[in-house]
Amino acid sequence: MDDEEVEKQDRCYSLLKHSFVGFLHNTRVGIEFFGKHPVVTGLLALLSVAGLAISILGFELDRDDARFTTEQVANVDKRVEKIYELLQGTARDWHVMEKAFYGIRVGGPIQPAYDLEFERLLRRGDGVLKTIKWRLPNSNDFTVEYDSEQDRIRYIQIDWNGNELGKEVGISNFRFGETTLQDIRDSFDSNGFSYATHVMYKDDDGVVTFNAFELVETPTIIIVFKTLLPYEAKAKIDLLSKEKQLLGQIGTHFRLTGISVADETYLDDVWGEVKIYDPKSNPIALK
């Protein structure tokens, strides 16, 4: 290696050494500046706190997300449980009513009714609303009204014809001709309500009244109990004081002669929307 090349290497080494020493000096000065200057130190502290706060916030957000997700799951569970209870209640209501109404259900199709092998008494129609009436083996009359366009049953009714064989109702141990209006009210702990146009009327046998009840688990369905006060019993009632009549004595003389079930919109259409509610009127659960 000649002298010229050695000299170049020495200058290059000296330049690198100078640059490195300068870098170390500037770094030391910067550290001393940051450490001694209160504003910069405070700024760095604030940045540190801000970083910590962001970290904590991120943690809290993650935890809130987890908690929110847990609450959502809990709410879904509660809703599912409520729906299950509603379906169970609806199932109980219809289990009772299907037993009483031979498997025919309001809101269901008409074909199961056509499959009934009972004596058919009539079939008539008023537009899309059709009516079929059968005579049951126990001599009671069984009537179904349905919408032929929608293929949907709207109304079902059973009327007692006075035969001993037909006294069994299938709901709450009620019996036609024996269970009183007061028995019905006591059984459900509710006085129900009446449609203003169907509170009561007179026929050949006596005074007829209709007590309707909403169902707790199936609120769109109305069940109606038809009771009769024979004229001979009415004559005795008329002898009672008004005070005793108001205390509910009359209810012990009306006896069950019919039962029907319908969707509320149907009854509102044919009987009117005006309803009269007793102070002791609550939705009921069938049993």
Long-range contacts (C-beta under 8 A, 24 or more apart in sequence): 86-217, 88-217, 89-216, 89-217, 89-218, 89-285, 90-217, 90-218, 92-217, 92-285, 92-286, 92-287, 93-215, 93-217, 93-218, 93-221, 93-285, 93-286, 94-218, 96-170, 96-171, 96-286, 96-287, 97-171, 97-223, 97-261, 97-286, 99-170, 100-158, 100-169, 100-170, 100-171, 100-259, 101-142, 101-156, 101-158, 101-261, 102-142, 104-144, 104-153, 104-156, 105-153, 106-153, 106-154, 106-155, 106-156, 106-221, 106-261, 106-262, 106-263, 107-152, 107-153, 107-221, 107-263, 108-152, 108-153, 109-151, 109-152, 109-153, 110-144, 110-146, 110-148, 110-151, 110-152, 110-153, 113-144, 113-146, 113-153, 116-142, 118-142, 129-154, 136-166, 138-163, 138-165, 138-166, 138-168, 139-163, 139-165, 139-166, 140-166, 140-176, 145-266, 154-262, 154-263, 154-266, 155-260, 155-261, 155-262, 155-263, 155-266, 155-267, 156-260, 156-261, 156-262, 157-258, 157-259, 157-260, 158-258, 158-259, 158-260, 159-226, 159-257, 159-258, 160-256, 160-257, 160-258, 169-256, 169-259, 171-259, 171-286, 171-287, 172-286, 172-287, 174-256, 174-259, 175-256, 176-255, 176-256, 176-257, 176-258, 177-255, 177-256, 177-257, 178-255, 178-256, 179-255, 179-256, 180-227, 180-251, 180-252, 180-253, 180-254, 180-255, 180-256, 181-209, 181-211, 181-225, 181-227, 181-250, 181-251, 181-252, 181-254, 181-255, 181-256, 182-248, 182-251, 182-252, 182-254, 184-211, 184-225, 184-227, 184-256, 185-211, 185-251, 185-280, 188-213, 188-284, 189-282, 189-284, 190-280, 190-281, 190-282, 190-283, 190-284, 191-278, 191-279, 191-280, 191-281, 192-225, 192-278, 192-281, 192-284, 193-275, 193-276, 193-277, 193-278, 193-281, 194-275, 194-276, 195-267, 195-271, 195-272, 195-274, 195-275, 195-276, 196-272, 196-274, 196-275, 196-276, 197-271, 197-272, 197-274, 198-271, 199-276, 205-230, 205-231, 206-230, 206-231, 206-233, 206-234, 207-231, 207-234, 207-254, 208-257, 209-254, 212-267, 212-275, 213-283, 213-284, 214-264, 214-283, 214-284, 215-283, 215-284, 215-285, 215-286, 216-283, 216-284, 216-285, 217-285, 219-283, 220-263, 220-264, 220-265, 221-261, 221-262, 221-263, 221-264, 222-261, 222-262, 222-263, 222-264, 222-267, 223-259, 223-260, 223-261, 223-284, 223-286, 224-259, 224-260, 224-261, 224-262, 224-267, 225-256, 225-258, 225-259, 226-256, 226-257, 226-258, 226-259, 226-260, 227-254, 227-255, 227-256, 227-257, 228-254, 228-255, 228-257, 229-253, 229-254, 229-255
